[in-house]
Amino acid sequence: MQFLFKIYQRLTWLSLDVVLGSMAGMLFFERALRVELDWQEYALLAMAVWCIYTADHLMDARKLAAEHAEDRHHFHLIYQKPLLLMLSIVGCIGLYGAIKFFGFSQELFFGAGLGVVILGIMLAVRKLAAKQALLKELSSAVFYVIGISWLPWYEAPVIDYTWTAFGLTLLYMGLAYLNLIMLSSLDKESDSESGFSSIATIIPQEKLNPRIHQLAIGLILVALIGLLLVNSLYRIFPGLVLLMLFVHYLSFFKSDSSPEQIRMRMEIAFLIPAILLLL
């Protein structure tokens, strides 16, 4: 188990856990919107997500001292130069691959525009720092789900633009937001020591945790209602989100594990939609 945990740590520090979760999330929306995506689109998503999260961690790492505790930020601090080189290479490969696959089409320009907007939001949140810390997790969750779902939405026929599909997208955003504020709560001490702003450094823990509990219960109830009300064709999708929510709830509120082990379980929860590959 300790060996597997060490492997997970390395995946986390390299942002590969987020990459895999993003690919599973795009599969979720591909099946929910009844479209067929090519493997190249998954590869391009993986490269884009890795570049965004690696750039984000590298910007955070610039604020740290060399003696900072060993974690994902410390990893990016120590290996800044090779990671910057990898970031440049992966970014160039991704751009070349996107032009080659999509051509100079609407998909390319929309995807590029979305990337610029996300980068602009990231930079704005950093510049405003504590003033807008409460928006950090919310904006990240919204743009994360937009990033993994826009291609399925773009390629879906208008007839599949249903209230169920919109509801699933909003529910997934709620799950992503819950994940981020839970992680923020787990990272409160290290974020405070490093000078990072987050919702947990603004709202006292005794007030934040009840809000997290209320949000988790509310999302679970919404997912249960969706499971009961949607057409049987779509029932598996709120069911998968419900399962991911239960993993988050039980990991955060019903576990005596270390923060890193709790984080691992919650990140692994985002791989649950990969079950759709078997169906």
C-alpha positions, 0 to 999 in steps of 0.5 A: 500500500505504501508503494502504491501511495508513493506512485500516486504522489509522483502522479500528483506532483506531475499533475497526471492524476488531473490529466487522467481524471479529465480524460475520464470526465470527457468520456462521461460527457461524450457518452452523455451527449451521445457523440463519438470522439477520436483518440486524438481529441483525448490526447489533445485534452491531456496535453492541454490539461497538463500544460495548464496545471503544470504552469499553475504549479510553476507559478506557485513554486516561484513564491516558495523558499528552497526549504519548503516542505516536500509536496507538489509545489516543492517538486515544481520548485526543485525541477523548474528548469526541466519542467519548463522545458517539458512544458514548452515541448508538450505545448508545441506538440499540442499546438501542432497536433491541434492544427493538424487534426482540426485545421484552421476550423471553428473548433481550433479557434474556440479551443484556443480562445477558451485556453486564453480565457482560462489563462487570463482568469488564472493570472487575474486571480493571482493578481487580485490574490486575497481580494478574490480568493473566494472566487478561485475555487469556483472559477477553477471548477467552472472552467475545468468542466467547460474544458472537459465538456466543450468538445462533446457539447460542440459535436453533439446534435442540437436534439441532444441539448436537453435539460438533462444534459445541462443538469449533468453539466451543472452537477459535475461543476458542483462536484468539481467545486466540492472537490476543490474546497475540500482540498483547500481545507486539507491544504489550509496550513501549508497554504498559509505557511506558503502565502497562498490564498484560498477559500480556507485561508479566508473562511475560518475552519469552524465555518467552512467545514459546515458549509462543505458538509451542506454542499456535499449533502445538497449535491448528493440529494440533487444527484439522487433526485436526478437518478430517480427522474431522468430517462432510463437511458441517462440514469447511469450518469447521475448514478456515476456522479452520485458515486463520486460524491459519496467517495468525496463525502466518506473520504472527507468526513468519515475517514481518519486517514492522513490528508494525502490519503484523503486527497488520493481517494478524492482524486481517484473518484474522478476516474470512476467515469472510466467504467463507461469503457466497459459498457 
